[in-house]
Amino acid sequence: MRTYGKSAAFVALSVTAVATALTGTVPSQAVARANPAAPALSWRPCAQDGGPAAQECAELPVPLDYRDPDGPQISLAVTRVRSDRPAARRGTLMVIPGGPGSSGVQRVTQKGERLQRETEGRYDIVGLDPRGVGGSPKASCGLIPEDRELVNLRSWPGADGSIAENVTRSRRIAEACARNGGALLRSLTTANEVRDIDRFRQALGEEKVSAWGSSYGTYVGAVYAQKYPQHTDRWVLDSSGDPDPSRVAKGWLANMAVGAADRFPDFARWASDPAREAEGLRLARRAEDVQPLVLDLAARLDREPKESTTPGIPLTGNRLRQEIQLALYNDAAFAELARLVQEARDTSAKPVLPGALSGPMTDADAAITIGVICNDVRWQGTVSSYARAVAVDRVKYPLTAGMTANITPCTFWKDAPAEQPTRITDRGPSNVLMIQGLRDPATPYSGALKMRAAFGGRARMVAVDHGGHGVYLGNGNACGDRSVTTFLTTGKRPARDTYCAD
């Protein structure tokens, strides 16, 4: 979605962009230009510990710039686990990872065997590492280590709500990415991931593929279904965000405040349960007392950061808030969060920082984290408008303290989006099954309803009364798993939107 700052190139794209906006699909002649004949794949064994024994890997050449299909090429890492029941095989199931920044190859390694069992060998299970991820070419912004810390890449305001430091850092990051990122960084877009997936489909020799997209992968999957509806078979979107094309990732970030508020009561009940007493992790006797306790602790750490076991990286209020946000993704992380809170309250203890807070991410990981969300759409707003939004958000959503409304490097991004984001519509085959947790901290139910409305009659939704991020084969809800597995194996969806109790 980027690299295309030159006016002539943008004009060349304008016919396609207008047609896509009006019809939801790309004109056939543009598809032909953007999708040259895909090469054959040379598969080799690549089994990993804990993964499928029959896993294979290959490299998929794709154009760096699809407007110049015969120009520079890059090779993406791809993987497959072939059906172990050839007589039952009905096609290929594409695993589309989240992020931006997650690995499709790793996802197949983690879930391939389970998917084979669930679908009874009906599919070859495949995935790719998007540009910038895993075994695919990496981009770089050349960021200093401090700017690569998650708690800084996410713009947590100062203790008093000030965003001055966020403005300075965001501008510095955007300038570094413009200076060092080059064409590869500018190519990190949802539109290009969708084109890469279709090139993979062609290389596999498949007329249609099925898919399981998770988190950000649901947006990728939705855009694919809009642009290439004729190539979609059974389409599963797990934990969806609002597809509003005017905001895209800016809207997803804002919605995380709602998600944290929806989800935190689950942690509060867990942390006040008498069963935690023996573990030393009971934070309060009543669930309603847990949130005030952690917010007061964060405010105290704002004033007096506490030395941790990681040299040079203290536990600050914002690091605690960031850990709260991350821990809400999965019940399995509750104990780690409660332990951190207890260590922070204990005057004789040094808190042990979780891995995500204990140092900078790699430059490549930082680049992919920033690149896609900034390349996809222009983030509108002035410094003063962001300051006002943060002030309101801090009061309304104290758990996220204004971070989700704050300024980011995208505000200062140097390159305008190369093309307009895709609008998801109800035009296309009715072959989409959405599955969504009611208390998702990252892609809240309220945002998923916007995706559901956009698809109209093309989709059905299974809402699961569960907290956390990711549903299918992820949280042990038998009803939700059964709904998706039935669809993938038989093609049958619920007649109407339905509900699964926890």
N, C-alpha and C positions, 0 to 999 in steps of 0.2 A: 504494500500500500504506500510505498514511498518512492524515493529516488527520482521522483519525476517532477522536479521543480522547473524544468525547462518548458517554456510556454508552448512551443511547437508540439512537444510530446503530449502536453495536457490537452491541447486542441484535438490531437489525433484520438485521444481517449473520449472526447466529449460526446461523440455520436453514440458510442457504446454506453456511456454513463447515462445519457438521456433515455435511451431505449430501455435500459435496465430499470431506471426509476419508474418508467411508465408501465412496463410489463412484468417486472420482477425476474426477467430472464435475460441472458446475453444473446444478441443477434447471432444467427448461425455462422455468418461469415467471420464475426469476431471470435467465436469459439474456435473456428478452424485456425485462425491466426494464433490464438493463445495456446492451442493444444496441438503442437506438432506431434507426429507419430512417436509414441513412446517406445523406447528400446526394450529389448528382452532383458530380463533380470538374471544375473548369475548368482544363484543361491549357494550358500555354504553353511555347514552346521555351526551353530553358535550357542549351544546350550549353556545356561548359567546355573550356578548353585541355587536350588530352590525353584528353578523354572522348568518349563517343559523339556523333556529329553529330546524331543524332535524339533526344537526351535531352530529356524534357519534365518540367516541374515543376508542382505544384499545392499547394493548402492543404487539409488535411482537418480539419474541425471535429470536436472530441470533447468530451465532458463533462469538466470539471475533476474532478468527483466522480461516478462512475458510479452511486452510490446516489441521485443527484439528476440524472437524465439531461436534464431540462428546465431545469436551473440554469445557472450560468456555463459558458461554452464557451471552449476554447482551440483554436488552429489549429496543426496539425503540418505540417511540410514533408514532402512526398512527391514521389517521382520515378518515372519509368518510361522504359524503352527498348522500344518495341514490336517485335514480331517482324518481321524483314525478309524472312520467307518465310511469308506468310499461309496458304498452302496446307498448310504443314507444322506450323503452330501447334497445340499441344495444350493450352495453358493459361498460367498465370502462375507465375513463380518469384520468391518473396519472398527478398530478401537481408536477413538479420538480423545486425546488427553486434555486435561485442563491447563490452568496456568493464567496467562501465557507463560510458558517455560517448562511445562512438564513433558516427559518423554513417552512417546507411544511405544517405543521398543521396550522400555522398562515396564510399561503397563501390561504389555502382552506377556512379558516374563512373569509378572506378578499374578496375572489373572487368566492366562491362557488355558491352563489345565482345568481350572474351575469352569471357565466358559465352555470348554469342550464337553465336560460332564453335564452341565446344565442344558446345553443344546443338543446333547446326544450325538455329537459328531456331525451335525448338519452343516457345519461351516468350516472353512479355513479361517483361522483367526489371524488378522494382520494388523499392523500398525506402522507408523513412521515417526521419526523424530523431526518435528518441524524445524525450519531454518533457525539457527541459533541455539539448538538444543541437542544434548547428548552426543551422538555420533555424527551429527550434521555440522556443517560449517558454523563456527562461532563468530559473533560480532564482538566489538569492543568499543567502549566509550572512553577508556583510559581514565577511569574515575579514581580518585584518591581513596584509600581504605575507609576513611571516615564516612564518605558519601556512599559507600557500598554496604553499610550496615542497614539492616531491614528497618530499624527504628528511625533511621534518617531518610531512607528512600520513601518510606511512608511519612508524610508530613504531619508529625504530632506537634501541635502548637506548644509554645512556652508555658510555664507554670501559670502565668497571668493571662494566658490566652493570646499573647502576642504571636504574630506570624512573621516578624521581621527576619528571624534566622531562617525560616522556611523559604522566604522569598530569595534570600541570598543563595542558599544551597540549591534551590530549584533552578535558578538562573545559571549557576555554575555547572550543574549537571547537564542542562540543555546545551550550553556552549561547548562542553567537552564532547558530548555526543555528536554535535555538528562538526566539530573539528576532527574527530578521530573515527567516527562510525563508518563513513564511506557508503558505497552502494549496497553492501550487504545489510548494514543496519537499516537503511531506508527501505529495504525489501521485506523487512519483518512486518507483515500485515496479515490480517485475517483473509483478505481477498487472495493473497498469494498462497496462504496455506490451503485454501479451498481449491485453487488451481492445482497445487501440488498433489492434493488428494485425488483429484480427477485424473491427473497424469499417472498416478500410481494405479488407479483403477484400470486405465488403458494398458499399462504394462503388465497387469495381471491377466489381461485378456477377458475381462468381465464387462458385460453390457450393463449390469446393475450390481450394486453392492448394498448390503445392509450395514447398519452402523450402531454403535453405542458410544455416544458422546457424553462426557461428564464435565460439569462446571463450565469453564470457558469453552470446553469442547462442545457444549450444547449450542453455543452461539456459532461456532464454526460449522457444526452440523446443520443448524438452521439456515445459514447462508448457503451451504452446499445444496440443501433441499430446495432453496429458492432459485438458485442459478442453474442447477442441473437436475430438475425434478424427474426427468426421464431416466436418470441413472440411479434412482433410489429404490430400494426394495423395502425392507422393514427397518424403520428408523426410530431409535430409542434416544431420548434426550433426558438425561439424569441430572437434576439440580440446575435449573435454568435461571438466567438473568433476564432483565428487561431488555428487549431488543431495540428500543427506541433509537432510530438511526441518527437523531440529532445529538445524542449524548454518548451512546455506547458505553465505554469503560468509565466515563465520568459519572454516569448514572449508576453503574454497578458499585462504584466506590461509595457514593451517597447512600445506597441501599444497605451497605454493611452496618450502618448505624442502627437501622431498623432490625437487621438480622441479629445483632448483638443483644438488643433489648428483648427480642423474641426468645432468644436462646438462654440468656443468663439464668432465668429462674430454674432451669434444669440443674445447672451447677449449684445454685443456692440450696435446692432440696437435697442434693447429694452431699454437700459440705456441711449441712446441718443435721444429717441423719445420725442417730446415735451409734450406728455401725461404724462410723468414722472414729469414734472415741478411742477404740483399742489401737487404731492405726496412727493415732496422734495427728489426724487430719481434720478433725471436726472444728470448723471455724466459728460456729455460733449455734445456739440451741434452737433458734427459729430461722426459717428460710428467709424471712423478710429482713433479717439483720445482716445477712451476708453481704449484700451490695453496699450498704453504708460502710461496713467494715473495710472492704477492699478499696473503696473510693477514698476514705479517710487515710488509709495507708499510702495510697498513691500520692495524695496531697502532701503527706509527711515526707515521702521520698523526693518529691519535687524540691522541698526546702533543704533536705539533708540526705543526699544520695548515700547508699550504704555500700561499703566495700564488699565485693563478691570474691569468689574463689578464682575468678578470671582476672589476672593482673591487668590493671589499667582500664577495666570496664566495670564501673559500679552499677548497682541496681538503682535505677532512677524511677521516678513515677511513670515516665513514658515507657520505660522498658517493662514495667509491671503491666501497664495497660496493653502493651503489644502482646505480652504473654497471655493475658486474659482473652484477647481476641483470637489468638491462635488456638488456645486450649478449648475453645467452644466448638471447634470443628469435630471433635470426637470425644465421647465419654471416657475413652482410655487415657486421655490427657488430663482428666480432672485431678488425679492424684498429684501429678507433677505441679500443677498450678497451686493446689492447696499446700503442698510442701514448700513452695517458694514463698507463699504468703506467711506461713509459720516461721520460716527462717528469717524473713524480713522483720517480723515482729519480735523475734528473739534477740535481745541485746548482746548475747554471747555468741551468736552464730554468724557465719559468713554465708550468704545465699549462694547456692549453686545455680548459675544461669543455664537455662535450657540452650540447646545447640543453636537455635535460630537467633538467640540474643547474645551469643558469646563471641562474636567476631564478624568481620565483613564477609559477604558472599563473594564469589569470584566475579571478575569483571565481566565475563561472558554471561553469567547468570543475571547480573545487574542490567546488562544491555538488553537481554530478551525481556526482562521484567518491565523495563521502561519502553522499549522500542515499539512493540505492537500497540500498546494502549495510546501512545502518543502519535503514532503514524496513522491510526485508523480514522481519527476525527479531530478537528480543531477544538481545543478546550477553550471555550469563551470565558471572558471575565477579566476584570481589572484587579489590581492589588487591593484596592479599597472594597470592592465587591466581595472578594474572598474573605477579607477581614470581618465584614459584616456577617457573612454566612457562618463563619466559624463561631462568632459570638452567639448567634442564635442556636447553632447546633450543640454547643457545649452545654447549654441549659436544657435543651430538649432531650439530648442523648448523652448523659454524663459518662457512660462507659467508654465511649469512643472520643469524648472530649474535644470534638471539633475536627479530628483528623480526617474524617470522611467528607468534610466540606471544604477542606483546605486547598491551598495552591499546591501545584506539583510541577515537575519539570515540563510537563506537557503544555503548560501555560506559556512557556517561553520557547517552545519547540521551533526550530528554524525553518523547517520544510513544511509547506502546506500539504494536506493529504492529497495523494495522487488521484484519488477517485472518491466518489461519495459512498458512504456505507449503504449496504443493501437493506431495503425495507422488506421485512417478512410479511407475507400476505397469505390469504386463504386460497390463492390460485395454485393448484397442483394436486397431486394424488393424495387421497386420504389414507396415509400410511405412517403417521407419526404417533408414537406413544410417549407421553411425558410422564415421568415419575418424580415426585417432589416431596421432600420433608416439610412438615408444617413449621418447624423451628430451625431453620437453616441460617447460620450466622453469616455466611458469605453470599449466598443467593437466596434471599428470603422469599417466602411464599408469595408475598405481595408482588414482588418483581416477576416471579414465575407466572403469575396470573396474566401479566402483560404479554408474555410470550404465548400463553395459551390463547388469549384473545386474538393475537395477531394471526395465528394459524387457523382460527375458526374451525370449520368442519374438517379440516385436514388432520386434526389431532384429537386424541383423548388424553385425559390426565388422571393419573392415580395419585391421590394425595395420601401421604403416610404420616400418621400421628407419631412423629419421632423427631428428636433433636439431633443436630449434627449436619455435616456437609457430605453429600454423596449417599445414595440409597441402595441401588442394586448391588448385590453381593458385598455390601459394605457395612450394614448395621444389624443384620440378623432378623429383619422383618420378613417373616415367611410369606405373608400376604403380598407384599410388594415384590419380592423376588419371584413369586409364582406368576404374578401378572406379566412381568417382563419376559420370563422364560416361556410362558405360554404363547406370547406374541411372537417371539423369535422362532419357536419351534413349529407353531401351527398357523401363524398369521392372524390369530383371533385376538381382537382387542375388546375391552368392555364396550357395551353398546352405548354407554354414556360415561361421563366423568364419574369417578368412583373414589372410595375412601377405604383406607386400611388402618385399623386400630393398631396401636403399638403392642 
